[in-house]
């Protein structure tokens, strides 16, 4: 149980700015243009010593149809029903609007605590708007400035009683769980009763269980624990400079180890209107994000923590990425920048393409960005039920991928219909498989035996009368699989021979579809810096 606080209000009153202030990061897009936020977003907030979940919502609109405004209202209503307490923001500069009064009447009828927050109150010039807010009939009004961080202590006073109630519920739940455990655990007296009916049971089940913990110990919550891990395992620049690398020896075969149980950062990316949000709703089996025929409906990157067959997944829906020269709207630039950030911190990316059109140059550009970041990539061919000649389409797609991405040969392709759900059940097993390949570590002994056999099959080239020698190989890191090779004349080894080694690694160690990196190092000559006698 975690306290949930929803931030609601009409458009452009500073809800996303307050959300970013509470979570301590610029996660939500902020712009002067009204209606930037469309989907609800959850984040872990810290305010003083209080920790809770905060929900950013779209602006409340008086629309009940299937329009964008109507869908935004539905998302805000879902967030309101899901929260424990709501903060109703009004603009202290602009004062009350008819829309504020309308939704204040709507909130007053709901059985949920609501507190009015007068945002954008930086000085006495905004006092008239503050005093107007008392006319809403929702109690006291807290003046704050979320942009400048003023008045945050008033929010602490407002949320403290709800936070304490939530903590008490947590303690009561833990005590109830311990009590159930005690009742379900057979005592020594019960065992004697079963073996000898003549021995009397004293029924003192709590006496041998130990002290009754009161559960008042604080729970430390790490706000950064659920952030995207860098996924890169650290850059290789420092490794190359220091000449050090993490060598995990050795005879233990990484392939025999159990599957990594860490949380997988999964991003759904692609051009606008290819079905990214529809796939997310299909996987979650709920109407989590807005969908529709309009292109560019999603603006924020919405992350959802999800459990798939016992695996922790952070699923991220992103805005569509058009060609750079076609982007002229400021909000769309922010959305694309947010999508690029998600790609950098993701571990596996599902690139959605539209099967009703041939694979576009922009699709290949996005895929190349993912591979250059070292991420595992899956191609999701959406709207597969609308394709007539399926074999011809797959032949063309396969040829395009082979010619465009030789550095990651064997990228998995999943055909599906996100709208009907047909084929979407193959997405997650493919994600888990490619994640395991992307995270694989190969023992150094196996690598050096492989290097010896590979160089014997195809000898390195001869440079200046001497053949380049590949002496030693080890895996520097995984995610993506990266290897160091110690050799003579590293700078003169042709790129074609490096590609030969990468293809050999991919085939012999079964690593299709993930980028593989090889870094060459030359041994230092110990006599190079000595003075000649």
Legacy VTK file of the C-alpha trace (Angstrom):
# vtk DataFile Version 3.0
C-alpha trace
ASCII
DATASET POLYDATA
POINTS 533 float
0.000 0.000 0.000
1.359 3.400 -1.029
-0.324 6.762 -0.714
-1.466 7.969 -4.148
-1.868 11.685 -4.806
-3.495 12.875 -8.043
-2.884 16.341 -9.467
-5.983 17.506 -11.337
-7.252 20.732 -12.830
-8.063 22.458 -16.078
-5.386 22.737 -18.796
-2.308 24.924 -18.340
-2.462 25.474 -14.574
0.943 23.859 -13.904
0.074 20.235 -13.090
3.072 18.763 -14.917
5.386 21.385 -13.391
4.253 20.374 -9.909
4.634 16.701 -10.854
8.246 17.278 -11.935
8.903 19.235 -8.738
7.629 16.384 -6.561
9.485 13.577 -8.361
12.659 15.664 -8.587
13.111 15.083 -12.322
11.841 16.577 -15.553
9.827 13.530 -16.576
6.630 15.202 -17.787
6.691 17.526 -20.790
6.084 21.156 -19.855
5.117 23.919 -22.268
3.017 27.087 -22.284
0.743 25.490 -24.851
-2.399 24.062 -23.161
-3.153 20.363 -23.402
0.429 19.071 -23.633
-0.258 16.216 -21.183
-2.721 13.643 -22.479
-2.101 10.383 -20.608
-1.865 9.914 -16.872
1.650 9.416 -15.540
2.756 7.880 -12.225
5.936 8.795 -10.373
7.618 8.266 -7.000
7.613 11.533 -5.107
9.468 12.792 -2.048
8.305 15.847 -0.146
10.316 16.437 2.993
10.184 13.103 4.815
7.026 12.012 2.983
7.226 9.468 0.177
4.228 8.693 -1.994
3.046 8.058 -5.543
2.015 11.132 -7.502
-0.182 11.033 -10.602
0.021 13.661 -13.325
-3.180 14.005 -15.327
-4.443 15.669 -18.469
-6.389 18.902 -18.204
-10.052 18.471 -17.319
-12.234 19.286 -20.301
-15.999 19.436 -20.694
-16.103 16.692 -23.358
-17.805 13.310 -23.248
-17.379 12.070 -26.838
-14.617 10.107 -28.535
-12.540 13.210 -29.260
-9.046 13.767 -27.904
-10.469 16.026 -25.180
-12.998 13.342 -24.233
-10.283 10.687 -23.956
-8.163 13.056 -21.870
-11.096 13.505 -19.495
-11.478 9.723 -19.214
-7.794 9.364 -18.291
-8.141 12.074 -15.627
-11.247 10.427 -14.164
-9.429 7.081 -13.946
-6.560 8.777 -12.104
-8.999 10.442 -9.696
-10.704 7.150 -8.895
-7.316 5.491 -8.345
-5.925 8.072 -5.918
-6.312 8.462 -2.150
-6.280 12.255 -2.145
-6.481 14.829 -4.948
-4.825 18.225 -5.344
-7.098 20.533 -7.368
-4.863 23.140 -9.012
-6.092 26.567 -10.059
-4.140 29.429 -11.635
-3.705 32.213 -9.067
-2.570 34.643 -11.785
-5.594 34.160 -14.026
-8.098 33.666 -11.206
-11.068 31.339 -11.329
-12.615 30.361 -14.633
-16.075 28.879 -15.311
-14.324 25.554 -15.939
-12.813 25.669 -12.437
-16.240 26.214 -10.894
-17.759 23.441 -12.999
-15.209 20.836 -11.950
-15.279 22.020 -8.339
-18.985 21.114 -8.335
-18.083 17.745 -9.873
-15.406 17.078 -7.237
-17.682 18.107 -4.376
-20.022 15.239 -5.202
-17.254 12.645 -5.062
-16.426 10.794 -1.842
-12.741 11.570 -1.949
-10.659 14.216 -0.145
-9.808 17.175 -2.377
-7.574 20.133 -1.522
-7.417 23.336 -3.551
-3.925 24.510 -4.522
-3.463 28.014 -5.924
-0.463 27.610 -8.228
1.633 30.364 -9.811
1.410 32.433 -6.614
4.782 34.181 -6.560
3.728 37.345 -4.700
0.946 39.570 -3.481
-0.053 40.446 -7.033
-1.693 37.020 -7.226
-3.679 37.419 -3.972
-7.000 38.233 -5.740
-6.921 34.876 -7.528
-6.061 33.181 -4.229
-9.045 34.725 -2.429
-11.378 33.783 -5.283
-10.451 30.121 -4.806
-12.118 30.112 -1.373
-15.424 30.522 -3.205
-15.118 26.989 -4.605
-16.357 25.598 -1.301
-13.588 23.008 -0.964
-11.957 24.324 2.207
-8.703 26.176 2.703
-6.503 27.105 -0.256
-2.719 26.599 -0.251
-0.760 29.186 -2.288
2.317 27.689 -3.988
4.616 28.214 -6.932
5.569 24.827 -8.336
7.993 26.418 -10.800
9.989 28.154 -8.066
9.387 25.624 -5.283
7.536 28.051 -3.004
4.894 26.799 -0.580
5.982 23.159 -0.607
5.811 23.117 3.209
2.062 23.736 2.896
1.738 20.580 0.815
3.542 18.656 3.571
0.958 19.863 6.103
-1.860 18.829 3.755
-0.539 15.352 2.929
0.903 14.426 6.338
-2.358 13.043 7.862
-3.021 10.877 4.798
0.575 9.650 4.791
0.387 8.702 8.470
-2.881 6.827 7.872
-1.257 4.962 5.001
1.724 4.010 7.163
-0.624 2.776 9.888
-2.461 0.611 7.343
0.880 -0.851 6.278
1.761 -1.692 9.870
-1.649 -3.255 10.472
-1.292 -5.324 7.302
2.135 -6.591 8.399
0.806 -7.522 11.844
-2.133 -9.353 10.269
0.230 -11.222 7.951
2.408 -12.260 10.896
-0.651 -13.386 12.816
-1.787 -15.509 9.865
1.703 -16.998 9.668
1.588 -17.903 13.359
-1.803 -19.546 13.033
-0.734 -21.526 9.964
2.579 -22.710 11.494
2.251 -25.993 13.445
3.706 -25.697 16.949
5.657 -28.301 18.864
2.570 -28.964 21.000
0.504 -29.668 17.879
3.108 -32.186 16.718
3.013 -33.938 20.131
-0.765 -33.991 19.991
-0.682 -35.808 16.672
1.800 -38.403 17.922
0.364 -38.951 21.403
-3.278 -38.254 22.220
-2.629 -38.589 25.959
-0.473 -35.457 26.080
-2.450 -32.317 26.721
-2.036 -29.377 24.332
-1.439 -26.116 26.160
-2.569 -24.061 23.098
0.145 -21.437 23.693
0.975 -20.820 20.054
2.575 -17.408 20.529
4.949 -18.387 23.325
7.503 -20.116 21.112
7.248 -17.719 18.169
9.443 -14.996 19.624
8.839 -11.324 20.370
5.903 -9.549 18.812
7.421 -6.894 16.557
5.426 -3.700 16.596
6.266 -2.870 12.972
7.092 0.729 13.768
10.487 0.595 12.114
10.781 2.973 9.194
10.804 1.750 5.642
13.621 3.197 3.572
12.470 3.903 0.041
15.085 4.508 -2.628
13.533 6.899 -5.107
16.099 6.036 -7.775
15.699 2.278 -7.527
13.051 2.197 -10.243
14.777 4.639 -12.582
16.076 3.348 -15.851
19.454 1.721 -15.292
22.022 2.865 -17.808
21.942 -0.522 -19.493
25.381 0.175 -20.893
27.192 -1.446 -17.986
29.482 1.578 -17.900
31.330 3.127 -20.809
34.372 1.494 -22.306
36.302 4.734 -22.511
37.739 4.428 -19.025
38.459 0.766 -19.647
40.466 1.557 -22.738
42.336 4.375 -21.016
43.263 2.414 -17.919
43.876 -0.857 -19.691
41.622 -2.632 -17.193
38.572 -4.724 -17.715
36.230 -6.810 -15.661
37.241 -10.378 -16.296
34.699 -12.782 -14.819
36.462 -16.088 -14.795
36.076 -18.520 -15.647
35.165 -22.122 -16.046
31.587 -21.444 -15.060
29.489 -21.394 -18.208
27.247 -18.326 -18.245
24.706 -20.152 -20.392
24.100 -22.642 -17.584
23.248 -19.937 -15.083
19.610 -19.214 -14.226
17.859 -16.457 -16.141
18.585 -12.942 -14.885
15.650 -11.819 -12.749
16.318 -8.083 -12.947
13.691 -5.658 -14.167
13.699 -5.358 -17.963
13.353 -1.883 -19.458
11.221 -2.418 -22.570
10.479 0.484 -24.931
7.917 0.478 -27.748
9.112 2.843 -30.476
8.372 3.687 -34.091
6.878 6.239 -36.441
3.543 7.933 -35.612
0.325 5.933 -35.943
1.863 2.458 -36.252
0.105 1.005 -33.188
2.561 1.539 -30.318
-0.044 2.588 -27.766
-2.464 -0.085 -28.966
0.187 -2.740 -28.381
0.847 -1.420 -24.886
-2.852 -1.599 -24.011
-3.002 -5.097 -25.484
-0.064 -6.321 -23.416
-1.393 -4.778 -20.214
-4.960 -5.850 -21.016
-6.311 -2.445 -19.995
-6.998 0.979 -21.456
-3.820 2.448 -20.018
-2.921 5.011 -22.699
-4.942 6.902 -25.261
-5.330 5.379 -28.713
-6.991 6.565 -31.881
-6.619 7.002 -35.626
-5.012 10.429 -35.204
-1.266 10.538 -35.757
0.816 11.960 -32.917
-1.741 11.230 -30.220
0.930 10.180 -27.697
3.243 12.930 -26.506
4.749 11.829 -23.199
6.744 8.647 -22.741
4.514 6.693 -20.360
6.229 4.023 -18.219
4.251 1.250 -16.510
5.655 -1.342 -14.108
4.289 -4.728 -15.099
4.731 -8.374 -14.153
4.869 -10.967 -16.933
5.015 -14.575 -15.731
7.002 -13.574 -12.668
9.361 -11.220 -14.532
9.422 -7.545 -13.603
8.992 -5.399 -16.716
9.017 -1.631 -17.089
7.027 -1.057 -20.253
7.397 2.360 -21.897
5.150 3.752 -24.618
6.759 6.543 -26.618
5.742 9.258 -29.034
6.113 8.640 -32.748
9.289 9.853 -34.414
9.033 11.605 -37.755
11.901 12.776 -39.908
13.731 15.697 -38.373
13.074 18.054 -41.265
9.300 17.526 -40.891
9.207 18.525 -37.212
8.352 22.192 -36.719
6.112 22.074 -33.641
7.842 22.824 -30.329
5.879 20.184 -28.395
6.685 17.518 -30.985
10.382 18.341 -30.620
10.052 17.792 -26.872
8.257 14.490 -27.490
10.975 13.226 -29.831
13.645 14.281 -27.349
11.805 12.298 -24.663
11.687 9.258 -26.955
15.432 9.488 -27.587
15.990 9.572 -23.827
13.907 6.406 -23.450
15.947 4.634 -26.141
19.199 5.536 -24.373
18.008 4.028 -21.101
16.064 1.074 -22.485
17.422 -2.465 -22.630
15.111 -3.966 -25.252
13.263 -1.960 -27.904
10.304 -3.146 -29.978
10.267 -1.218 -33.248
6.701 -1.188 -34.572
6.256 -0.885 -38.337
3.072 -0.679 -40.380
2.556 -3.786 -42.514
0.233 -1.908 -44.864
3.252 0.111 -46.029
6.721 -1.003 -47.034
9.466 -0.501 -44.471
10.308 3.184 -44.525
13.660 4.944 -44.414
12.627 6.448 -41.085
12.049 2.921 -39.714
15.613 2.002 -40.648
16.917 5.230 -39.097
15.191 4.475 -35.779
16.462 0.882 -35.845
19.997 2.100 -36.516
19.768 4.470 -33.536
18.769 1.562 -31.276
21.648 -0.623 -32.446
24.178 2.216 -32.173
23.096 2.649 -28.556
23.849 -1.045 -28.080
20.258 -2.064 -27.320
18.546 -5.331 -28.183
16.040 -4.837 -31.013
12.835 -6.605 -32.045
10.832 -5.737 -35.163
7.073 -5.811 -34.599
5.125 -5.904 -37.868
1.699 -4.535 -36.946
-1.589 -4.764 -38.907
-0.466 -8.140 -40.252
-4.085 -9.188 -40.800
-4.380 -6.537 -43.554
-1.488 -7.908 -45.651
-2.484 -9.939 -48.729
0.846 -11.369 -49.947
2.512 -12.204 -46.643
5.418 -14.244 -48.047
6.453 -11.455 -50.436
6.339 -8.891 -47.644
8.484 -11.017 -45.336
10.980 -11.673 -48.138
11.345 -7.953 -48.795
11.626 -7.185 -45.052
14.240 -9.896 -44.507
16.350 -8.706 -47.435
16.163 -5.102 -46.223
17.251 -5.981 -42.691
20.106 -8.191 -43.904
21.479 -5.481 -46.174
20.967 -2.588 -43.732
22.021 -4.181 -40.428
24.849 -6.591 -41.070
26.227 -5.624 -37.643
23.194 -7.239 -35.979
22.282 -10.057 -38.316
19.256 -12.114 -37.303
17.029 -9.415 -35.731
13.844 -11.217 -34.584
10.644 -10.267 -36.413
7.184 -10.757 -34.864
4.049 -10.334 -36.956
0.931 -9.300 -35.078
-2.261 -7.309 -34.963
-2.181 -5.060 -31.901
-5.850 -4.150 -32.335
-7.177 -7.723 -32.271
-4.342 -9.127 -30.158
-3.518 -11.886 -32.626
0.211 -12.627 -32.519
0.870 -10.221 -29.626
1.376 -13.187 -27.277
4.688 -13.861 -29.064
6.142 -10.462 -28.177
7.132 -11.110 -24.569
8.740 -14.565 -25.074
10.801 -13.002 -27.854
11.743 -10.113 -25.547
12.940 -12.513 -22.832
14.970 -14.539 -25.336
16.696 -11.538 -26.905
17.333 -10.055 -23.440
19.111 -13.255 -22.381
21.266 -13.168 -25.506
22.012 -9.484 -24.959
23.031 -10.199 -21.337
25.147 -13.284 -22.095
28.678 -13.668 -20.741
31.152 -16.120 -22.255
34.001 -17.546 -20.151
37.470 -16.359 -21.123
38.765 -19.901 -21.639
36.075 -20.608 -24.233
36.767 -17.334 -25.982
40.481 -18.008 -26.325
39.928 -21.532 -27.629
37.471 -20.095 -30.117
39.928 -17.322 -31.094
42.673 -19.870 -31.778
40.423 -22.009 -33.971
38.977 -19.009 -35.808
42.351 -17.470 -36.638
43.588 -20.845 -37.879
40.658 -21.111 -40.284
41.298 -17.652 -41.652
44.682 -16.155 -40.837
44.970 -12.442 -40.038
46.551 -10.329 -42.763
50.269 -9.629 -43.162
51.273 -6.005 -42.570
54.793 -4.789 -43.480
56.069 -8.327 -43.798
54.697 -9.470 -40.441
51.407 -11.210 -39.747
49.164 -9.600 -37.146
48.909 -11.827 -34.080
45.719 -12.048 -32.002
47.068 -13.125 -28.621
44.297 -12.930 -26.059
40.543 -12.330 -25.866
38.143 -11.654 -23.014
34.629 -10.297 -22.627
34.763 -6.771 -21.248
31.053 -6.594 -20.476
27.624 -7.692 -21.568
24.613 -5.582 -22.545
25.665 -5.442 -25.336
28.277 -8.233 -25.596
31.625 -6.421 -25.850
35.041 -8.051 -26.177
38.680 -7.018 -25.887
41.315 -8.604 -28.114
44.968 -8.083 -27.373
46.892 -8.142 -30.622
49.899 -6.742 -32.426
49.358 -3.696 -34.658
45.747 -3.208 -33.565
45.342 -0.019 -35.576
46.241 -1.822 -38.810
43.831 -4.774 -38.497
41.316 -4.338 -41.353
37.666 -3.741 -40.519
36.752 -6.688 -42.721
38.634 -9.048 -40.401
36.853 -7.535 -37.380
33.521 -8.231 -39.107
34.702 -11.791 -39.714
35.320 -12.188 -35.980
31.932 -10.664 -35.079
30.088 -12.967 -37.473
31.986 -15.923 -36.073
31.014 -14.983 -32.520
27.397 -14.572 -33.564
27.269 -17.991 -35.273
29.383 -20.079 -32.903
27.931 -18.725 -29.649
24.359 -18.320 -30.930
23.933 -14.557 -30.515
21.609 -13.473 -33.332
20.021 -10.062 -33.497
22.144 -8.191 -30.937
24.972 -5.734 -31.596
28.430 -7.174 -30.819
31.398 -4.922 -30.199
35.082 -5.789 -30.452
37.799 -3.494 -29.126
41.418 -4.046 -30.163
44.405 -3.266 -27.984
48.097 -3.502 -28.692
50.612 -4.616 -26.098
53.036 -1.907 -25.037
56.658 -2.450 -26.018
58.595 -2.404 -22.721
61.763 -1.263 -24.520
60.211 1.487 -26.613
60.897 4.313 -24.135
64.404 3.210 -23.096
67.326 5.292 -24.291
69.645 3.704 -26.771
73.144 3.033 -25.442
LINES 1 534
533 0 1 2 3 4 5 6 7 8 9 10 11 12 13 14 15 16 17 18 19 20 21 22 23 24 25 26 27 28 29 30 31 32 33 34 35 36 37 38 39 40 41 42 43 44 45 46 47 48 49 50 51 52 53 54 55 56 57 58 59 60 61 62 63 64 65 66 67 68 69 70 71 72 73 74 75 76 77 78 79 80 81 82 83 84 85 86 87 88 89 90 91 92 93 94 95 96 97 98 99 100 101 102 103 104 105 106 107 108 109 110 111 112 113 114 115 116 117 118 119 120 121 122 123 124 125 126 127 128 129 130 131 132 133 134 135 136 137 138 139 140 141 142 143 144 145 146 147 148 149 150 151 152 153 154 155 156 157 158 159 160 161 162 163 164 165 166 167 168 169 170 171 172 173 174 175 176 177 178 179 180 181 182 183 184 185 186 187 188 189 190 191 192 193 194 195 196 197 198 199 200 201 202 203 204 205 206 207 208 209 210 211 212 213 214 215 216 217 218 219 220 221 222 223 224 225 226 227 228 229 230 231 232 233 234 235 236 237 238 239 240 241 242 243 244 245 246 247 248 249 250 251 252 253 254 255 256 257 258 259 260 261 262 263 264 265 266 267 268 269 270 271 272 273 274 275 276 277 278 279 280 281 282 283 284 285 286 287 288 289 290 291 292 293 294 295 296 297 298 299 300 301 302 303 304 305 306 307 308 309 310 311 312 313 314 315 316 317 318 319 320 321 322 323 324 325 326 327 328 329 330 331 332 333 334 335 336 337 338 339 340 341 342 343 344 345 346 347 348 349 350 351 352 353 354 355 356 357 358 359 360 361 362 363 364 365 366 367 368 369 370 371 372 373 374 375 376 377 378 379 380 381 382 383 384 385 386 387 388 389 390 391 392 393 394 395 396 397 398 399 400 401 402 403 404 405 406 407 408 409 410 411 412 413 414 415 416 417 418 419 420 421 422 423 424 425 426 427 428 429 430 431 432 433 434 435 436 437 438 439 440 441 442 443 444 445 446 447 448 449 450 451 452 453 454 455 456 457 458 459 460 461 462 463 464 465 466 467 468 469 470 471 472 473 474 475 476 477 478 479 480 481 482 483 484 485 486 487 488 489 490 491 492 493 494 495 496 497 498 499 500 501 502 503 504 505 506 507 508 509 510 511 512 513 514 515 516 517 518 519 520 521 522 523 524 525 526 527 528 529 530 531 532
